[in-house]
Amino acid sequence: SPQLSQALTRHLEMGANDVTLDLRKLAFMDSSGLGLLIELHDRSRQEAWRLKLLPPEQEAAALVIRSTGAEQALPFVPAADT
């Protein structure tokens, strides 16, 4: 989580306005990963940049997102929309 947050901050400092996180190959996600996605979503709204998330294909990671309702609250998009 800290590495992703730091990398994202560097991209934003370089002028990025649109950020897409490709989670399709993510094999596992726990509450800290979900917390980071929520934090990034909140941050994108406060700082006026756009966040898009490609949903994980692996069941273990997708289950955390589905069971918490995060797929409705976070900006997930189909891969074809990127």
Phi, psi and omega per residue, in radians:
S1 nan -0.821 3.136
P2 -1.083 -0.651 -3.131
Q3 -1.130 -0.744 3.121
L4 -1.135 -0.759 3.134
S5 -1.076 -0.737 3.125
Q6 -1.168 -0.727 3.127
A7 -1.117 -0.723 3.121
L8 -1.110 -0.762 3.119
T9 -1.034 -0.717 3.105
R10 -1.075 -0.766 3.139
H11 -1.114 -0.722 3.130
L12 -1.160 -0.663 3.106
E13 -1.147 -0.457 3.111
M14 -1.493 0.028 3.031
G15 1.841 0.134 3.118
A16 -1.119 2.400 3.091
N17 -1.971 -0.420 3.130
D18 -2.110 2.248 -3.136
V19 -2.223 2.201 3.059
T20 -2.026 2.145 3.069
L21 -1.782 2.061 -3.128
D22 -1.583 1.824 -3.118
L23 -1.744 0.146 -3.026
R24 -1.001 -0.628 -3.099
K25 -1.688 0.095 3.121
L26 -1.144 2.163 -3.075
A27 -1.606 -0.409 -3.067
F28 -2.620 2.489 3.023
M29 -2.507 2.359 3.056
D30 -2.015 -2.955 -3.068
S31 -1.113 -0.522 3.128
S32 -1.212 -0.654 3.083
G33 -1.165 -0.752 3.104
L34 -1.122 -0.707 3.093
G35 -1.046 -0.677 3.113
L36 -1.141 -0.737 3.114
L37 -1.072 -0.711 3.097
I38 -1.129 -0.768 3.119
E39 -1.061 -0.756 3.132
L40 -1.144 -0.685 3.102
H41 -1.086 -0.820 3.112
D42 -1.072 -0.756 -3.140
R43 -1.096 -0.701 -3.124
S44 -1.104 -0.646 3.122
R45 -1.249 -0.634 -3.138
Q46 -1.266 -0.625 -3.044
E47 -1.751 0.043 3.051
A48 1.089 0.803 2.937
W49 -2.164 2.836 -3.026
R50 -1.783 2.268 3.087
L51 -1.964 2.293 3.015
K52 -2.215 2.437 -3.135
L53 -2.099 2.230 3.001
L54 -1.583 2.156 -3.007
P55 -1.176 2.605 3.116
P56 -1.185 2.530 3.086
E57 -1.578 -0.440 -3.122
Q58 -1.326 2.311 -3.054
E59 -1.038 -0.686 -3.101
A60 -1.057 -0.708 3.127
A61 -1.349 -0.706 -3.120
A62 -1.146 -0.569 -3.107
L63 -1.073 -0.733 3.126
V64 -1.060 -0.735 -3.114
I65 -1.195 -0.816 -3.131
R66 -1.153 -0.771 -3.047
S67 -1.198 -0.365 3.126
T68 -1.703 -0.122 -3.089
G69 1.393 0.169 -3.093
A70 -1.131 -0.425 -3.138
E71 -1.140 -0.390 3.086
Q72 -1.548 -0.504 -3.034
A73 -1.609 -0.447 -3.091
L74 -1.794 2.763 -3.036
P75 -1.412 1.142 3.065
F76 -1.369 2.432 3.125
V77 -2.339 2.640 3.024
P78 -1.155 2.644 -3.118
A79 -0.996 -0.565 -3.126
A80 -1.158 -0.326 -3.116
D81 -1.554 0.124 -3.107
T82 -1.762 nan nan
